[in-house]
Amino acid sequence: MKIIAFGASSSKKSINKKLAAYAASLMNDVEVEVLDLNDYELPLFSEDKEAEIGQPQLAKEFIAKIGESNALVVSFAEHNGSYSAAYKNLFDWSSRINPKVFQNKPMLLLSTSPGPGGAASVLAAAVNSAPHFDGDVKSSLSVPSFYENFDLEAGVIKNQGINDQLANAVKSLV
């Protein structure tokens, strides 16, 4: 079984990438590939830009990575209550290549933030929209106050209650 995990953020120190990678690491007997959205940086999507350059190779590669996987773990950063511009732009380009971006893959959707809201607003939007793009959302979880609940040195959630919730959410993928 192959899992693709990524944080829907372009931050080099993305806490959402850390959370997605940690969640994927909780699965046994799986191959995990953690993607970095910085490897898929594209010009700002518009129909005019698409007519000018066509479909970018990086967006095709992103869609191919999803297609090669058996499941997805995505953790969403919240920028002003919505998706990060980096994720939204990659998603927009990808949806032009394949409107069924998520290709009926089982998905675990997560979010976190430094504050107590845990990026719950963007997570709710992602959970609601994923099925429209052929995503099979098996579970979702918002992790509040990332720096209080995650041990950066060990790379693990240190709050046992949240860790148990995450472990149960991860089980939904297998």
Secondary structure, DSSP 8 states (H G I E B T S, - for coil): -EEEEEEE---TT-HHHHHHHHHHHTSSS-EEEEE-GGGG------HHHHHHH-S-HHHHHHHHHHHH-SEEEEEE--BTTB--HHHHHHHHHHHHH-SSTTTT-EEEEEEE-SSTTTTHHHHHHHHHHGGGGT-EEEEEEEE-SHHHHEETTTTEE--HHHHHHHHHHHHTT-
